[in-house]
Amino acid sequence: MKRILFVAGPVLIAALAVTTAFAQDYPYRPIRIIAPNPPGGGFDLIARVVSQKLAEQFNQQVVVENRTGAGTLVGTEVASKSTPDGYTLLVGGLSNIAANVGLYKKLPYDPLADFVPVGMVASYSYSLVSRKDLPQQNLRELIDFARANPGKLTYASGGVGTGQHIAAAALAQLTGVKMVHVPYRGAQAAHLDLQSGRVDLFFDNAGTAKPYVDDGRVKAYAVSSAQRFAGMPGVPTVNETGVAQMDMEAWFGIFARSGTPPAVLKRLQSEMAKAIQAPDVAKRFESGGGRILRMSAADTDVFVKSEIKKWSTLIRAAGITAE
């Protein structure tokens, strides 16, 4: 037994030395950040702002790779099968990390087993808006009408399983009303039909909806977040209206593969925290209606787990499916 321990000791020491050296040299080659949606969306914005800042801090190239397909499934699966060395990161958010657990009976990845948070970045509230000639003047009146007229109101989304779809379906579930879902291929098409009166409601990103609210093309009833949206301070939260308790934001963060060497993960988390503190990064997101998320590693872990549990449960209860 003593002889075995004597032989294993140098091997273990050598392995630890290699790991330490690897971590000290990190990153010695380009890092890629996978955005599981096309250019121009929320995932892509997060990836590009973060990659630019990390490249400055690491003095190393950080490239964005848009891996699209099947909603957010393809890109997220690619990241889940990457080598756990800190050189492939993923933009994870409400949809691909939390909501997909409830939307799909079987995912090609496990958000908790396959990924570990590097750091949260920003979140965006949703705003419930309507065609400008909808008679109801506030959310209470709207819900009362929907309750008395099941299936009468229609709501748009940018597609089945999107945050817009989930937000509206969640509100319907929480208030016990029935509305008809009208999915579109993207938010732009949904806004066109909303403004022309072909659909009644749309729970869109608050920052995107703001210009249409400001110029009177649509009217706003409430925002989904726990706090009011700074860009539309006169619009109440769903909670403030008293119709339901709702706290939903489209959040985004950076994730690494589980099994990434602890020293590398610690370095990544440290640099992410530094990046989020940078004034130019905060300004970039806040100018588009985002709220910067500053959380410790422990708080981030708790937050992600609670979001997965909350939204997968609610989505299943609401009968929302992407399959």
C-alpha positions in Angstrom: 0.0 0.0 0.0 2.9 2.4 0.9 4.5 1.7 -2.4 1.4 2.6 -4.4 1.1 5.9 -2.5 4.7 6.6 -3.2 4.2 6.1 -6.9 0.9 8.1 -7.1 2.3 11.1 -5.3 4.6 12.5 -8.1 1.9 11.9 -10.7 -0.7 13.9 -8.7 1.8 16.7 -8.1 2.6 16.8 -11.8 -1.1 16.9 -12.7 -1.6 19.8 -10.3 1.4 21.6 -11.7 0.1 21.3 -15.2 -3.4 22.6 -14.2 -1.8 25.5 -12.3 0.4 26.4 -15.3 -2.6 26.1 -17.6 -4.6 28.5 -15.5 -1.8 31.0 -15.2 -1.3 31.1 -19.0 -5.1 31.4 -19.6 -6.1 32.7 -22.1 -3.2 31.9 -24.5 -5.5 31.6 -27.5 -8.8 33.1 -28.7 -12.0 32.6 -26.7 -15.3 32.1 -28.4 -18.7 33.1 -27.1 -21.6 31.3 -28.6 -24.8 33.3 -29.1 -27.6 30.8 -29.8 -29.6 33.2 -31.9 -29.0 35.2 -35.1 -27.2 38.6 -35.2 -29.3 41.5 -34.0 -31.1 39.8 -31.1 -30.6 40.0 -27.3 -28.2 37.1 -27.2 -26.1 38.6 -29.9 -26.0 42.0 -28.2 -24.8 40.5 -24.9 -22.2 38.4 -26.7 -20.7 41.4 -28.7 -20.6 43.8 -25.8 -19.1 41.3 -23.4 -16.6 39.9 -26.0 -15.3 43.4 -26.8 -14.7 44.2 -23.1 -13.1 40.8 -22.2 -10.8 41.1 -25.3 -9.6 44.4 -23.9 -9.1 43.0 -20.4 -7.5 39.7 -21.5 -5.5 41.3 -24.3 -6.6 38.3 -26.3 -9.1 37.8 -29.1 -12.7 37.0 -28.1 -14.9 36.1 -31.0 -18.7 35.8 -31.2 -20.1 32.7 -33.0 -23.8 32.8 -33.9 -25.0 29.2 -33.8 -28.7 29.3 -34.8 -31.4 26.7 -35.3 -34.3 25.2 -33.4 -34.8 28.3 -31.4 -31.9 28.4 -29.0 -31.3 24.6 -28.9 -28.6 24.2 -31.5 -26.2 26.8 -30.2 -26.7 25.8 -26.6 -26.2 22.1 -27.4 -22.9 22.9 -29.2 -21.7 24.7 -26.1 -22.8 21.8 -23.9 -20.5 19.5 -25.8 -17.5 21.7 -26.0 -14.2 21.0 -24.1 -14.4 22.3 -20.6 -11.3 24.5 -20.8 -12.7 28.0 -20.6 -12.2 28.7 -24.4 -15.9 28.2 -25.3 -18.5 30.2 -23.4 -22.2 30.5 -23.9 -24.7 33.4 -23.7 -27.4 31.8 -21.4 -30.7 33.5 -20.7 -34.2 33.0 -19.5 -35.1 31.1 -22.7 -32.3 28.6 -23.2 -31.4 28.0 -19.6 -34.7 28.2 -17.8 -37.8 28.2 -20.1 -36.6 25.5 -22.4 -36.7 23.0 -19.5 -40.5 23.5 -19.4 -41.0 23.9 -23.1 -39.4 20.6 -24.2 -40.1 17.1 -23.0 -36.4 16.2 -23.7 -33.6 18.7 -24.1 -30.3 17.8 -25.8 -28.5 19.5 -22.8 -29.0 19.8 -19.0 -28.7 23.5 -18.0 -27.6 22.6 -14.4 -25.3 19.6 -15.2 -23.7 21.0 -18.4 -23.1 24.6 -17.4 -21.7 26.8 -14.7 -22.4 30.5 -14.5 -19.5 32.9 -15.2 -21.5 36.0 -14.4 -24.8 37.7 -15.0 -24.9 40.6 -17.4 -28.3 42.4 -17.8 -32.1 41.9 -17.8 -34.9 43.5 -19.7 -38.5 43.9 -18.7 -41.5 43.1 -20.9 -44.3 45.6 -21.4 -47.9 44.6 -22.2 -49.1 46.9 -25.0 -52.2 46.9 -27.1 -53.6 48.3 -30.3 -54.3 52.0 -29.7 -58.1 51.7 -30.0 -58.6 48.8 -27.5 -61.3 50.2 -25.2 -60.0 49.0 -21.8 -58.1 51.7 -20.0 -56.0 49.7 -17.5 -54.9 46.1 -16.8 -57.7 45.5 -14.3 -60.3 46.4 -16.9 -58.5 44.3 -19.5 -58.4 41.2 -17.3 -62.0 41.6 -16.3 -63.0 41.8 -20.0 -60.9 38.7 -20.8 -62.5 36.8 -17.9 -66.0 37.6 -19.1 -65.1 36.9 -22.7 -62.9 33.8 -23.0 -61.0 33.6 -26.2 -62.1 37.1 -27.4 -58.7 38.8 -27.0 -55.7 37.9 -29.1 -52.1 38.3 -28.2 -49.0 38.3 -30.5 -45.6 36.9 -30.0 -42.3 36.7 -31.9 -42.8 32.9 -32.0 -43.9 29.9 -29.9 -41.7 29.6 -26.8 -40.3 33.1 -27.0 -40.2 35.3 -23.9 -43.1 37.3 -25.4 -45.2 34.2 -25.6 -44.3 33.0 -22.1 -45.0 36.4 -20.6 -48.5 36.7 -22.0 -49.3 33.0 -21.3 -48.0 33.4 -17.8 -50.2 36.4 -17.2 -53.2 34.5 -18.5 -52.3 31.5 -16.3 -51.9 33.7 -13.2 -55.2 35.5 -13.7 -57.2 32.6 -14.9 -58.2 34.0 -18.3 -58.2 32.6 -21.8 -56.7 34.5 -24.7 -55.7 33.4 -28.2 -52.1 33.2 -29.1 -51.0 34.5 -32.5 -47.3 33.7 -33.2 -45.3 35.6 -35.7 -41.8 35.2 -37.1 -40.2 37.9 -35.1 -41.2 41.0 -33.1 -41.3 43.3 -36.1 -44.1 41.4 -37.9 -46.0 41.3 -34.6 -45.8 45.1 -34.1 -47.0 45.7 -37.7 -50.2 43.7 -37.1 -50.7 45.2 -33.6 -50.4 48.7 -34.9 -52.8 48.0 -37.8 -55.3 46.5 -35.4 -55.2 42.9 -36.6 -54.2 41.6 -33.1 -55.1 43.0 -29.7 -52.1 42.6 -27.4 -48.3 42.1 -27.4 -46.0 41.5 -24.4 -42.8 42.9 -25.9 -39.4 43.9 -24.7 -40.1 47.3 -22.9 -37.2 49.0 -24.6 -38.4 48.0 -28.0 -42.0 48.9 -27.2 -41.1 52.4 -25.8 -40.9 54.3 -29.1 -44.3 53.0 -30.2 -45.8 53.9 -26.8 -44.2 57.4 -26.8 -45.7 58.3 -30.2 -49.1 56.9 -29.5 -49.1 54.0 -32.0 -49.8 51.5 -29.1 -50.8 51.9 -25.5 -49.1 50.3 -22.5 -50.9 48.6 -19.6 -48.1 47.2 -17.4 -44.6 45.9 -17.2 -43.6 42.4 -16.1 -40.7 43.3 -13.8 -40.9 43.9 -10.1 -39.8 47.5 -10.6 -41.2 50.0 -13.1 -39.3 50.5 -16.3 -37.3 53.7 -16.2 -38.1 54.5 -19.8 -41.8 54.5 -19.1 -42.1 55.6 -15.5 -45.9 56.2 -15.8 -46.6 52.5 -16.6 -47.3 50.4 -13.5 -45.9 46.9 -12.8 -48.3 44.0 -13.0 -47.9 43.7 -9.2 -49.0 47.3 -8.7 -52.2 46.7 -10.6 -53.2 44.0 -8.2 -54.4 41.5 -10.9 -51.5 39.0 -10.2 -48.1 38.6 -8.7 -45.6 38.6 -11.6 -41.9 39.1 -11.8 -40.4 38.3 -15.2 -37.5 39.7 -17.0 -35.5 38.5 -20.0 -32.1 38.0 -18.2 -28.8 37.1 -19.8 -25.4 35.9 -18.5 -22.3 34.2 -19.6 -21.8 30.5 -18.9 -18.9 28.0 -19.1 -18.9 24.2 -19.4 -19.1 22.3 -16.2 -15.7 20.8 -15.4 -13.8 24.0 -16.4 -10.6 24.1 -14.2 -11.4 26.0 -11.0 -8.6 28.4 -11.4 -9.7 29.3 -15.0 -13.3 29.6 -13.9 -12.3 31.9 -11.1 -10.3 34.1 -13.5 -13.3 34.3 -15.9 -15.6 35.2 -13.1 -13.2 37.9 -11.9 -12.9 39.4 -15.3 -16.7 39.3 -15.9 -17.3 41.1 -12.7 -14.8 43.8 -13.7 -16.4 44.1 -17.2 -19.9 44.6 -15.7 -18.6 47.4 -13.5 -17.2 49.3 -16.5 -19.2 52.5 -17.2 -19.2 52.0 -21.0 -20.7 48.5 -20.6 -23.4 49.7 -18.3 -24.2 52.6 -20.5 -24.5 50.4 -23.6 -27.1 48.1 -22.0 -29.0 50.8 -20.0 -29.4 52.9 -23.1 -31.5 50.1 -24.6 -33.6 49.6 -21.5 -31.5 47.0 -19.8 -30.8 46.6 -16.1 -27.3 45.6 -15.1 -27.1 42.5 -13.0 -24.4 42.6 -10.4 -24.4 39.3 -8.4 -21.8 37.2 -6.6 -21.0 33.8 -7.9 -23.1 32.2 -5.1 -26.0 34.5 -5.7 -25.9 33.8 -9.4 -26.0 30.1 -8.8 -29.1 30.4 -6.5 -30.8 32.8 -9.0 -30.3 30.5 -12.0 -31.6 27.4 -10.1 -34.7 29.3 -8.8 -35.5 30.6 -12.3 -35.3 27.1 -13.8 -37.7 25.8 -11.2 -40.1 28.8 -11.4 -40.5 29.0 -15.1 -40.4 25.3 -16.0 -43.2 24.8 -13.4 -45.3 27.7 -14.7 -44.8 26.8 -18.4 -45.9 23.3 -17.8 -48.9 24.4 -15.8 -49.9 26.8 -18.6 -49.6 24.0 -21.2 -47.1 25.9 -23.2 -45.0 23.7 -25.5 -42.5 24.3 -28.3 -43.0 20.7 -29.7 
